[in-house]
Amino acid sequence: MKWLTDRRRDVAGWLVTPLLTLLAAPVLACIGGFTASYFYQPHGTPGLCEEAAADNMCEETTLRVVGWHVLIAGVMWLLLWAIPWWRGLRTPRTLLAVAATAVVVLLAVRLAA
């Protein structure tokens, strides 16, 4: 656990990681969504609407899924700012940024598949 005790400043990494996540996540989500829609969407409705189609609840289901993904990714993104700017916390900060990006990309894939 020596990496946790490294408290040298890493202000550049502390600033760049959340900002890069904010820019890269939508781009990767678009790429993932387009790829998933190209391979997996034989009809016009998202796959998550199959169960809700009988009750005509596709819009509500889609908004609920989008809301949860945005909430989870937003909380993770805010946690990136809450992690201190110590150099020893660079790895957890990067892993959290990758996880937040994955949540956004999975939203696009779920909507397209």
Secondary structure, DSSP 8 states (H G I E B T S, - for coil): -GGGG---B-HHHHHHHHHHHHHHHHHHHHHHHHHHHHHH-SSSS-GGGTTTTTTT-HHHHHHHHHHHHHHHHHHHHHHHHHS--BGGGHHHHHHHHHHHHHHHHHHHHHHH-
